[in-house]
Amino acid sequence: MTRVSPMSILDLPQDDASEAIADAEADAEIEAGFGIPHERVREWLLKLAAGEQVPPPVA
């Protein structure tokens, strides 16, 4: 019996147009101030790693 492996997300064909749209939307969100600064995310992750239960940072 031949065993069929499930497809990986890495095996899907690349859709350059959709990727470009998603990148443009993400860039627009960051420009509009909806991004979270790296340092705030880093501080949050360090607290999680130390065992603290803290909510994720928000924009």
Phi, psi and omega in degrees: 000132179276130179266129181256123178278143176295151180289140176269154176299334179287344179272351182288147178294143181284133179248093186298324181294313179296321178298318180295321178295314180297319178297317180295320179295318179295317178299319180295320178297317179295316179298329180279359177091016181270000179279159177251126181302144182306317184298322178292322178293318179299313179300318179298314180296322178296321177295318178298318180296331179277000177095002178285145176256096182236148178289155179293153178293152178240158181287000000 
